[in-house]
Amino acid sequence: MKKSLIFAMAMALGVTASAYAANPFSDVPAGHWAYDSIEKLAAAGVIDGYGDGTFGGDKLMTRYEMAQIVARAMANGANVDKLAAEFADELDALGVRVANLEKKADAVKITGQIRLHNQSFHGLNNVDENKLRSRLFFKGQVNDDWTYTGMIENIQDFKSETGEEGTDFQRAFVNGKLGGLAIEAGRNHLVLLGNGGQIYGNRADYVKASYGKDIKLTGYVGKLSNKTTAYGEDFWAASLSGKIGVVNAEAMYIDVEAQNNGAFGKVPGTDTNKKADNSIVGIDVKFPIVKDLTLEGLWMKADEDDADGNDQSVFAMLKYKGAKANKPGSWGVYAKYYNMAGSTIIQNGEDNTIPNKFLANGFTGYAIGAEYAVAKNMVALIDWADLEDKKDDSKEGAALWSQLVITF
């Protein structure tokens, strides 16, 4: 047993050595550096040595032996939460209840993500950028039902001195329970329908309430926020989602006040985008075709036509397998099809590969991509898209996105 551990456990018991009998073990003389601490632990029943009356301080303990010591210390009221969290499995085997000990030991957890990406568009508008995005997430336990999460983001632009750079405190929200409702409130990344956020995938200030497990009813209310285009539209939404057999499905209704993404053209005689109160309905369905092969289909319809008279969108993705950060060597490939009306797009969450000039008019096209876990918690991805503007077929181009994401 390490010197520091002996002292720490003895101090945690909060008792004095003089209360106990001398020489608990034959191989621990009175002048030994650990005598007083070992005397305390032995008298309290935390340690009992070996059958021959020795302590065996120079021997390595097994995890099971250490778990027994931690269990006895807990029974004597010692504050050993971090040790209990470390030996939770062994303590569970001993029948010792250690629920929530890990939560108590680490009240605030810090995780992070680093993403290095390269983005290039050719044909419609030539763009070539290389950026490093670093994120730190802070999650704190408020009580048994509520948590708080914050996120700090730093952007470094390696190719443009005028590009987006700097450090921002970007997310702050709470999660918890109120009665039978699951609540999320604050500023967070919000995806409305579909994994890629075909309608909306960006930051927002909102309250979200969900009810149900297998069949879930969810409501949203808040303000959509995007620091690059400053939409700031008020919105509310409701969705019904669930699993029927092997099919995962979600239906959603979204109401946006004064939508302003350029989809409705310009105010006559000005360069100002028209605004419109708009509602969008959508249905997203995902189901496996065969093992490891999944098809997703998304249909959307807007209450308002875009400037070219379109009000409906279709998106489909076929995906085989997928890279998992905790499984080095795992991989996946996918293909996507787009036929998007500008009026169904508030802020497309896939604008990594889709030039912003397509978002207002709507676009058609396809994309292919691949991802690979090069090492544990390191995933590489490459995505190539060929796209055409729906309003002006002379506007077309290719978009390439590549990235390496590291999580810790």
C-alpha positions as CSV (number, residue, x, y, z in Angstrom):
1,M,0.0,0.0,0.0
2,K,1.4,3.4,-0.9
3,K,2.4,5.8,1.8
4,S,0.0,8.6,0.6
5,L,-2.9,6.2,0.5
6,I,-2.3,4.9,4.0
7,F,-2.2,8.5,5.4
8,A,-5.2,9.6,3.4
9,M,-7.5,6.7,4.5
10,A,-6.4,7.1,8.1
11,M,-7.2,10.8,8.0
12,A,-10.5,10.1,6.3
13,L,-11.6,8.1,9.3
14,G,-11.0,11.1,11.6
15,V,-9.8,9.1,14.6
16,T,-6.6,9.2,16.7
17,A,-4.0,6.5,17.0
18,S,-3.9,6.6,20.8
19,A,-7.4,5.0,21.0
20,Y,-6.1,1.7,19.8
21,A,-3.9,-1.1,20.9
22,A,-0.2,-1.2,20.0
23,N,1.6,-3.4,17.4
24,P,-1.2,-4.7,15.3
25,F,1.2,-6.5,12.9
26,S,4.5,-8.1,13.7
27,D,6.2,-6.6,10.6
28,V,5.3,-3.0,11.5
29,P,7.4,-1.9,14.5
30,A,6.6,1.1,16.6
31,G,9.1,3.3,14.9
32,H,7.8,2.6,11.4
33,W,6.8,5.7,9.4
34,A,3.3,4.2,8.9
35,Y,2.8,2.8,12.4
36,D,0.1,5.3,13.6
37,S,-1.9,5.2,10.4
38,I,-1.8,1.4,10.1
39,E,-2.8,1.2,13.8
40,K,-5.9,3.4,13.1
41,L,-6.9,1.4,10.0
42,A,-6.5,-2.0,11.8
43,A,-8.4,-0.9,14.9
44,A,-11.3,0.4,12.7
45,G,-11.4,-2.9,10.8
46,V,-10.4,-1.4,7.5
47,I,-7.3,-3.6,7.1
48,D,-6.7,-7.0,8.7
49,G,-3.4,-8.1,7.2
50,Y,-2.5,-11.7,6.5
51,G,-3.2,-14.9,8.4
52,D,0.4,-15.1,9.8
53,G,-0.1,-11.7,11.6
54,T,1.9,-9.6,9.2
55,F,0.8,-6.5,7.3
56,G,2.8,-7.3,4.1
57,G,3.3,-3.7,3.2
58,D,5.9,-4.5,0.4
59,K,3.4,-6.7,-1.5
60,L,1.2,-5.6,-4.4
61,M,-2.5,-5.7,-3.7
62,T,-5.0,-7.0,-6.2
63,R,-7.9,-4.8,-7.2
64,Y,-10.2,-7.1,-5.3
65,E,-8.2,-6.7,-2.1
66,M,-8.2,-2.9,-2.6
67,A,-11.9,-2.9,-3.1
68,Q,-12.4,-4.7,0.2
69,I,-10.4,-2.0,2.0
70,V,-12.5,0.7,0.3
71,A,-15.7,-1.0,1.3
72,R,-14.6,-1.2,5.0
73,A,-13.6,2.4,4.9
74,M,-17.0,3.4,3.5
75,A,-18.7,1.4,6.3
76,N,-16.7,3.4,8.8
77,G,-17.9,6.7,7.3
78,A,-14.6,7.6,5.5
79,N,-14.9,10.0,2.5
80,V,-13.4,7.8,-0.2
81,D,-15.8,8.7,-3.1
82,K,-13.0,8.8,-5.8
83,L,-11.7,5.4,-4.7
84,A,-15.2,4.0,-4.7
85,A,-15.8,5.3,-8.2
86,E,-12.5,3.7,-9.4
87,F,-13.3,0.3,-7.9
88,A,-17.1,0.5,-8.6
89,D,-17.2,-2.9,-10.4
90,E,-15.3,-4.7,-7.7
91,L,-17.5,-3.1,-5.0
92,D,-20.6,-4.1,-6.9
93,A,-19.4,-7.7,-6.8
94,L,-19.0,-7.3,-3.1
95,G,-22.6,-6.1,-2.8
96,V,-21.6,-2.5,-1.9
97,R,-23.9,0.2,-3.2
98,V,-22.0,2.9,-5.1
99,A,-24.6,4.5,-7.2
100,N,-23.8,8.1,-8.2
101,L,-20.3,8.0,-6.6
102,E,-18.6,8.8,-9.8
103,K,-21.0,11.8,-10.2
104,K,-20.1,13.0,-6.7
105,A,-16.4,12.6,-7.3
106,D,-16.3,14.6,-10.5
107,A,-19.0,17.3,-10.2
108,V,-17.7,19.1,-13.4
109,K,-16.5,17.1,-16.4
110,I,-14.5,18.7,-19.2
111,T,-14.4,17.2,-22.7
112,G,-13.1,18.6,-26.0
113,Q,-13.1,18.3,-29.7
114,I,-10.6,19.5,-32.3
115,R,-11.5,19.7,-36.0
116,L,-9.1,20.5,-38.8
117,H,-10.9,21.0,-42.1
118,N,-10.4,22.1,-45.7
119,Q,-13.2,23.5,-47.7
120,S,-13.2,24.3,-51.4
121,F,-15.9,25.3,-54.0
122,H,-15.2,25.4,-57.7
123,G,-17.4,26.6,-60.6
124,L,-20.1,28.6,-58.8
125,N,-17.7,30.6,-56.7
126,N,-14.1,29.7,-55.9
127,V,-13.4,29.3,-52.2
128,D,-10.5,27.6,-50.6
129,E,-10.2,27.6,-46.8
130,N,-8.3,25.8,-44.1
131,K,-9.4,26.2,-40.5
132,L,-8.8,24.7,-37.1
133,R,-11.8,24.6,-34.7
134,S,-11.2,23.8,-31.0
135,R,-14.0,23.3,-28.5
136,L,-14.1,22.7,-24.8
137,F,-17.3,21.4,-23.2
138,F,-18.0,21.9,-19.4
139,K,-20.8,19.8,-17.9
140,G,-21.8,20.2,-14.3
141,Q,-24.2,18.3,-12.2
142,V,-26.7,20.7,-10.6
143,N,-28.6,17.9,-8.7
144,D,-29.9,14.4,-9.4
145,D,-32.3,15.7,-12.2
146,W,-30.5,18.7,-13.7
147,T,-27.2,19.4,-15.5
148,Y,-25.6,22.5,-16.9
149,T,-23.4,22.5,-20.1
150,G,-21.3,25.3,-21.5
151,M,-19.0,25.4,-24.6
152,I,-16.1,27.6,-25.6
153,E,-15.0,27.6,-29.2
154,N,-11.8,28.9,-30.9
155,I,-11.4,29.3,-34.6
156,Q,-8.0,29.7,-36.4
157,D,-8.0,30.5,-40.1
158,F,-4.8,29.4,-41.8
159,K,-5.4,30.9,-45.2
160,S,-7.2,34.2,-44.8
161,E,-6.3,37.1,-42.6
162,T,-9.8,38.4,-42.9
163,G,-11.5,35.1,-42.1
164,E,-13.5,34.1,-39.1
165,E,-11.2,33.9,-36.1
166,G,-11.4,34.3,-32.4
167,T,-12.7,32.7,-29.2
168,D,-16.4,32.7,-28.2
169,F,-18.5,31.3,-25.3
170,Q,-21.0,29.8,-27.7
171,R,-23.3,27.5,-25.8
172,A,-24.9,27.5,-22.3
173,F,-27.9,25.4,-21.5
174,V,-29.5,23.1,-18.9
175,N,-31.1,19.7,-19.2
176,G,-33.4,18.3,-16.6
177,K,-36.8,16.8,-15.7
178,L,-40.1,18.5,-14.7
179,G,-42.6,15.9,-13.9
180,G,-42.8,13.6,-16.9
181,L,-41.2,16.1,-19.2
182,A,-37.5,16.1,-20.4
183,I,-36.4,19.8,-20.6
184,E,-33.6,21.5,-22.4
185,A,-33.3,25.3,-22.2
186,G,-30.6,27.9,-23.2
187,R,-28.4,28.3,-26.3
188,N,-27.3,25.2,-28.0
189,H,-26.9,23.7,-31.5
190,L,-30.4,22.9,-32.8
191,V,-31.2,20.4,-35.6
192,L,-34.7,20.5,-36.9
193,L,-35.6,17.3,-38.7
194,G,-33.1,15.0,-40.3
195,N,-29.5,14.2,-39.1
196,G,-28.0,16.9,-41.3
197,G,-30.5,19.7,-40.3
198,Q,-31.8,20.1,-43.9
199,I,-34.3,22.7,-42.6
200,Y,-32.2,24.1,-39.8
201,G,-28.9,23.1,-38.2
202,N,-27.3,25.9,-36.2
203,R,-27.2,27.7,-32.9
204,A,-30.5,28.8,-31.4
205,D,-31.9,30.2,-28.1
206,Y,-34.8,27.9,-27.2
207,V,-36.7,25.8,-24.8
208,K,-37.4,22.2,-25.7
209,A,-39.8,19.9,-23.9
210,S,-40.3,16.2,-24.7
211,Y,-42.7,13.6,-23.4
212,G,-42.7,9.8,-24.0
213,K,-40.1,7.1,-24.7
214,D,-40.9,4.8,-27.6
215,I,-43.2,7.4,-29.1
216,K,-42.0,10.9,-28.3
217,L,-43.9,14.2,-28.5
218,T,-41.5,17.3,-28.6
219,G,-42.2,21.0,-28.5
220,Y,-39.8,23.9,-29.2
221,V,-40.1,27.6,-28.8
222,G,-37.4,30.3,-29.2
223,K,-35.3,32.4,-31.5
224,L,-33.1,31.0,-34.3
225,S,-29.6,32.6,-34.2
226,N,-26.7,32.6,-36.6
227,K,-23.8,35.0,-36.0
228,T,-22.9,35.0,-39.7
229,T,-26.3,35.9,-41.1
230,A,-28.0,37.2,-38.0
231,Y,-31.4,35.8,-38.9
232,G,-32.9,36.1,-35.4
233,E,-36.3,34.7,-36.4
234,D,-38.8,33.8,-33.7
235,F,-40.0,30.2,-34.2
236,W,-42.0,27.4,-32.6
237,A,-42.1,23.7,-33.7
238,A,-43.7,20.4,-32.7
239,S,-42.7,16.9,-33.7
240,L,-43.8,13.3,-33.2
241,S,-41.1,10.6,-33.4
242,G,-40.8,7.0,-32.7
243,K,-39.8,3.5,-33.9
244,I,-42.2,1.2,-35.7
245,G,-40.6,-2.2,-36.2
246,V,-37.2,-1.4,-37.8
247,V,-38.3,2.0,-39.1
248,N,-37.4,5.3,-37.3
249,A,-39.8,8.1,-38.3
250,E,-40.4,11.7,-37.3
251,A,-43.0,14.2,-38.4
252,M,-42.4,17.9,-37.7
253,Y,-44.2,21.3,-38.1
254,I,-42.2,24.5,-37.9
255,D,-43.5,28.0,-37.8
256,V,-41.0,30.9,-38.5
257,E,-41.8,34.5,-38.2
258,A,-40.2,36.9,-40.7
259,Q,-38.0,34.3,-42.3
260,N,-35.1,36.1,-44.0
261,N,-32.8,33.8,-45.9
262,G,-33.1,35.3,-49.3
263,A,-35.4,32.6,-50.6
264,F,-38.2,35.0,-51.4
265,G,-36.2,37.4,-53.6
266,K,-35.4,41.1,-53.1
267,V,-37.7,44.0,-52.2
268,P,-38.3,45.7,-55.6
269,G,-35.8,48.4,-56.2
270,T,-33.5,47.5,-53.3
271,D,-30.9,44.9,-52.3
272,T,-32.8,44.0,-49.2
273,N,-34.2,40.4,-48.9
274,K,-37.9,40.0,-48.6
275,K,-39.2,38.6,-45.3
276,A,-42.0,36.2,-45.0
277,D,-43.9,34.4,-42.2
278,N,-43.4,30.8,-43.2
279,S,-44.4,27.4,-42.0
280,I,-42.7,24.1,-43.0
281,V,-43.9,20.6,-42.5
282,G,-41.6,17.6,-43.0
283,I,-41.4,13.8,-42.6
284,D,-38.1,12.0,-42.0
285,V,-37.9,8.2,-42.3
286,K,-34.8,5.9,-41.7
287,F,-34.8,2.1,-42.1
288,P,-32.2,-0.6,-42.7
289,I,-32.3,-2.3,-46.1
290,V,-29.9,-5.1,-45.2
291,K,-27.3,-5.4,-42.4
292,D,-25.2,-2.2,-42.1
293,L,-27.0,-0.5,-45.1
294,T,-29.5,2.2,-44.1
295,L,-31.7,4.5,-46.2
296,E,-33.0,7.9,-45.0
297,G,-35.7,9.8,-46.9
298,L,-36.9,13.3,-46.0
299,W,-39.8,15.3,-47.6
300,M,-40.5,18.9,-46.7
301,K,-43.1,21.5,-47.8
302,A,-43.2,25.2,-47.1
303,D,-46.3,27.4,-46.8
304,E,-44.6,30.0,-49.0
305,D,-43.1,29.6,-52.4
306,D,-39.5,30.7,-53.0
307,A,-38.6,33.3,-55.6
308,D,-38.7,30.6,-58.3
309,G,-42.1,29.2,-57.3
310,N,-40.8,26.1,-55.4
311,D,-42.2,25.0,-52.1
312,Q,-41.3,21.3,-51.7
313,S,-38.0,19.5,-51.1
314,V,-36.7,15.9,-51.2
315,F,-33.5,14.6,-49.6
316,A,-32.3,11.0,-49.5
317,M,-29.2,9.3,-48.1
318,L,-27.9,5.8,-48.5
319,K,-25.2,4.9,-45.9
320,Y,-23.2,1.7,-45.4
321,K,-21.7,1.2,-42.0
322,G,-20.1,4.2,-40.3
323,A,-16.9,5.2,-38.5
324,K,-17.0,5.0,-34.7
325,A,-14.6,7.2,-32.7
326,N,-14.0,4.5,-30.0
327,K,-13.4,1.8,-32.6
328,P,-10.2,2.3,-34.7
329,G,-10.4,0.9,-38.2
330,S,-14.2,1.3,-38.4
331,W,-15.4,3.1,-41.6
332,G,-18.4,4.1,-43.6
333,V,-19.4,5.4,-47.0
334,Y,-22.6,7.2,-48.1
335,A,-24.3,8.9,-51.1
336,K,-26.8,11.8,-50.9
337,Y,-29.4,13.2,-53.3
338,Y,-30.8,16.8,-53.0
339,N,-33.8,18.5,-54.6
340,M,-34.3,21.5,-52.3
341,A,-36.6,24.5,-52.5
342,G,-35.2,27.7,-51.0
343,S,-38.3,28.3,-48.9
344,T,-37.8,25.0,-47.0
345,I,-34.3,26.0,-45.9
346,I,-33.9,28.3,-42.9
347,Q,-30.2,27.5,-42.3
348,N,-29.0,24.2,-43.8
349,G,-26.8,22.3,-41.3
350,E,-24.9,20.8,-44.2
351,D,-23.5,24.0,-45.6
352,N,-20.0,22.6,-45.1
353,T,-20.3,21.3,-48.6
354,I,-23.1,23.5,-50.0
355,P,-22.2,27.0,-51.0
356,N,-24.4,29.7,-49.5
357,K,-25.4,31.0,-52.9
358,F,-27.5,27.8,-53.4
359,L,-29.4,28.2,-50.2
360,A,-31.6,31.0,-51.2
361,N,-32.7,29.8,-54.7
362,G,-32.8,26.1,-53.8
363,F,-30.6,23.5,-55.5
364,T,-30.4,20.0,-56.9
365,G,-27.5,17.6,-56.9
366,Y,-25.8,14.7,-55.2
367,A,-22.8,14.0,-52.9
368,I,-20.7,11.1,-51.9
369,G,-18.5,10.7,-48.9
370,A,-16.4,8.4,-46.7
371,E,-15.3,8.3,-43.1
372,Y,-12.6,6.3,-41.3
373,A,-11.5,6.0,-37.7
374,V,-7.7,6.4,-38.1
375,A,-7.1,5.9,-34.4
376,K,-9.1,5.9,-31.2
377,N,-11.0,9.2,-30.9
378,M,-9.7,10.3,-34.3
379,V,-12.0,10.2,-37.3
380,A,-11.3,11.5,-40.9
381,L,-14.0,12.3,-43.4
382,I,-14.1,13.5,-47.0
383,D,-17.2,14.7,-48.8
384,W,-17.6,15.7,-52.5
385,A,-20.8,17.3,-53.9
386,D,-21.9,18.3,-57.4
387,L,-24.7,20.9,-57.2
388,E,-26.8,23.1,-59.5
389,D,-28.9,26.2,-58.7
390,K,-32.6,25.6,-59.3
391,K,-33.4,29.1,-60.5
392,D,-30.4,29.5,-62.8
393,D,-29.0,26.3,-64.3
394,S,-25.9,28.2,-65.4
395,K,-24.9,28.3,-61.8
396,E,-23.4,25.0,-60.9
397,G,-20.3,23.8,-59.2
398,A,-18.4,21.2,-57.2
399,A,-17.7,21.3,-53.5
400,L,-15.1,19.4,-51.5
401,W,-14.9,19.1,-47.8
402,S,-12.4,17.1,-45.8
403,Q,-11.8,17.0,-42.0
404,L,-10.1,15.3,-39.1
405,V,-12.0,15.3,-35.8
406,I,-10.2,14.5,-32.6
407,T,-12.2,14.1,-29.3
408,F,-11.0,13.8,-25.8
